[in-house]
Amino acid sequence: MNRNLIFIVIGVLGIGAGALGYWYYQEQQRSGVDISIGPRGVTVQER
């Protein structure tokens, strides 16, 4: 395998891991209210 290709693959994996980590962090920081409408009516839940 070409050495440059290995570096590119490692870089892409690193960027992907960073993006997933950022997304997970943002999901944990979200606060507010969830409002759902279903068969049992309206439900309101605090995050």
LUMLUM-595036 format. One record per residue: residue number from 1; residue in one letter; x, y, z of N, C-alpha, C in turn. Coordinates in steps of 0.001 Angstrom, whole numbers. Layout:
BEGIN
num, residu, nX, nY, nZ, caX, caY, caZ, cX, cY, cZ
NUM, A, X, Y, Z, X, Y, Z, X, Y, Z
...
end
This chain:
BEGIN
num, residu, nX, nY, nZ, caX, caY, caZ, cX, cY, cZ
1, M, 846, -1178, 0, 0, 0, 0, 895, 1247, 0
2, N, 474, 2248, -718, 1235, 3482, -782, 1169, 4196, 567
3, R, 2295, 4769, 962, 2379, 5421, 2261, 1436, 6625, 2360
4, N, 1310, 7379, 1276, 410, 8537, 1294, -1037, 8109, 1461
5, L, -1411, 6986, 868, -2779, 6489, 1005, -3084, 6130, 2453
6, I, -2116, 5570, 3148, -2308, 5227, 4563, -2546, 6496, 5377
7, F, -1773, 7547, 5103, -1961, 8806, 5823, -3328, 9414, 5525
8, I, -3779, 9302, 4290, -5094, 9831, 3927, -6184, 9071, 4663
9, V, -6081, 7744, 4714, -7086, 6930, 5408, -7109, 7274, 6896
10, I, -5938, 7411, 7508, -5865, 7765, 8930, -6469, 9149, 9159
11, G, -6200, 10080, 8255, -6765, 11428, 8374, -8282, 11425, 8280
12, V, -8813, 10673, 7324, -10267, 10597, 7158, -10911, 9961, 8389
13, L, -10303, 8922, 8919, -10835, 8288, 10130, -10781, 9245, 11321
14, G, -9706, 10014, 11421, -9588, 10981, 12509, -10639, 12075, 12410
15, I, -10865, 12575, 11207, -11888, 13615, 11008, -13275, 13052, 11316
16, G, -13534, 11810, 10893, -14823, 11182, 11183, -15039, 11003, 12676
17, A, -14001, 10570, 13379, -14122, 10390, 14832, -14353, 11735, 15516
18, G, -13675, 12774, 15048, -13868, 14102, 15618, -15282, 14617, 15378
19, A, -15796, 14398, 14179, -17159, 14843, 13859, -18186, 14103, 14708
20, L, -18010, 12802, 14880, -18936, 12037, 15728, -18860, 12490, 17184
21, G, -17666, 12756, 17669, -17508, 13248, 19033, -18176, 14593, 19232
22, Y, -18029, 15480, 18256, -18672, 16799, 18330, -20188, 16658, 18315
23, W, -20697, 15811, 17440, -22145, 15593, 17365, -22681, 15052, 18699
24, Y, -21981, 14067, 19273, -22404, 13491, 20555, -22385, 14554, 21655
25, Y, -21357, 15384, 21666, -21262, 16451, 22666, -22433, 17418, 22526
26, Q, -22765, 17808, 21312, -23873, 18721, 21086, -25194, 18105, 21525
27, E, -25379, 16819, 21293, -26608, 16147, 21725, -26724, 16147, 23246
28, Q, -25615, 16016, 23947, -25642, 16000, 25406, -25919, 17383, 25971
29, Q, -25565, 18434, 25251, -25727, 19800, 25740, -27108, 20368, 25451
30, R, -27872, 19710, 24622, -29198, 20231, 24270, -30107, 20218, 25487
31, S, -30805, 21298, 25657, -31795, 21368, 26725, -33040, 22036, 26156
32, G, -34113, 21833, 26816, -35350, 22418, 26337, -36515, 21508, 26613
33, V, -37458, 21511, 25691, -38697, 20770, 25870, -38980, 19972, 24606
34, D, -39376, 18711, 24778, -39845, 17877, 23680, -41362, 17820, 23742
35, I, -42000, 18113, 22645, -43458, 18035, 22571, -43796, 16980, 21527
36, S, -44565, 15968, 21937, -44953, 14885, 21041, -46469, 14771, 21005
37, I, -46978, 14484, 19823, -48416, 14241, 19659, -48567, 12805, 19195
38, G, -49257, 12006, 19978, -49413, 10587, 19662, -50804, 10117, 19953
39, P, -50978, 8797, 19934, -52307, 8223, 20159, -52850, 8523, 21562
40, R, -51976, 8784, 22508, -52424, 9069, 23879, -52555, 10557, 24140
41, G, -52390, 11383, 23117, -52539, 12826, 23276, -51192, 13517, 23179
42, V, -51144, 14677, 23774, -49939, 15494, 23732, -49097, 15214, 24974
43, T, -47810, 15014, 24784, -46887, 14847, 25913, -45810, 15901, 25822
44, V, -45434, 16428, 26965, -44379, 17439, 27066, -43346, 16908, 28036
45, Q, -42096, 16826, 27587, -41018, 16338, 28441, -39887, 17339, 28429
46, E, -39317, 17563, 29614, -38162, 18437, 29719, -36913, 17624, 29464
47, R, -35974, 18220, 28755, -34700, 17533, 28474, -33708, 17795, 29565
end
